[in-house]
């Protein structure tokens, strides 16, 4: 059996790391895996000489819907999808990507359950496919806990400009501002305006391009708003974070209490995760999913401080994930050490790409 993975540019090379893990686990399931980088005409031209005709592949796996359609004169992935499975691994909220694949014969894999629900409400074939680790994952080498480089609370995120997205929403703020501010996530917003059903009422509003465009901006605004709230709450509770990511020094204007550092690649981040006491997890818009911050931390034997992310807390109850309201245990606490061992074992045995793919492809 053969599989083709379509890749493109991705922040911190984190998705490339995921796709390498997925490819590794596909080989264990009996697939020969080829990659095609569709980022540009030159990467496509260079890559085509190394892949087979599309019909020779048993499946295609596209990151975020890149490479859909005519890749070159003799390579059309959507024609392929009419006959064989083409999976879109949607690592972002699909509200930003749906126009790439809406109405096309693809199967969309979602990293959060609310993303799956949104796409299914739009008539898209979607499946819950949360983040995982590869079967060959090994704990990155780290410094001893007593080393001066050890990080008590690591928060790997990127800066999101709340004011910029608030400005984009200005034309509709008079009509929708109250609803936006009452929403915790874009899923709440879509329920408030009736695009998605809620426990109180069915869907009553049809999604169109204008609503889609507004909702995508609302998503960014609410993510930025909740991220700032996390930083401020941690400072209020005297929890000093080491924040690492793109442009995060700009958050010093919001909350100067924390330490802000430049972004690093995901492969460079993993040792930092391993040598930290806790990784902070805050992920609005991905409420019912398992973020890599949670899984790779636990797999590395590092605890997770969850900022109002009850889904992760419920999945890993007593297994190294602690709610924001809890007093964090000391590294020498035997119960904490035991919880971390349980969390690590659970991730490495149950939350692997191999398991996800085996269920998907059976």
Buried (B, 14 or more C-beta within 10 A) or exposed (E): EBBBBBBBBBEBBBBBBBBBBBBBBBEBBEBBBBBBBBBEEEBBEEBEEEBEEBEEBBBBBBBBBBBBEEBEEEBBBBEBBEEEBBBBBBBBBBBBBBEBBBEBBBBBBBBBBBBBBBBBBBEBEBBBBBBBBBBEBEBBEBBEEEEEEBBEBBBBBBBBEBEEBBEBBEEBBEEBEEBBEEBBBBBBBBBBBBBBBEEEEEBEEEBEEEBBEBBBBBBBBBBBBBBBBBBBBBBEEEBEBBBBBBEBEEBBEBBEBBBBBEBBEBEEBBBBBBBBBBBBBBBBBBBBBBBBBBBBBBBBBBBBBBBBBEBBBEBBEEBBBBBBEEEBBEBEEEEBBEBBEBBBEBBBEEBBBBBBBEEBBE
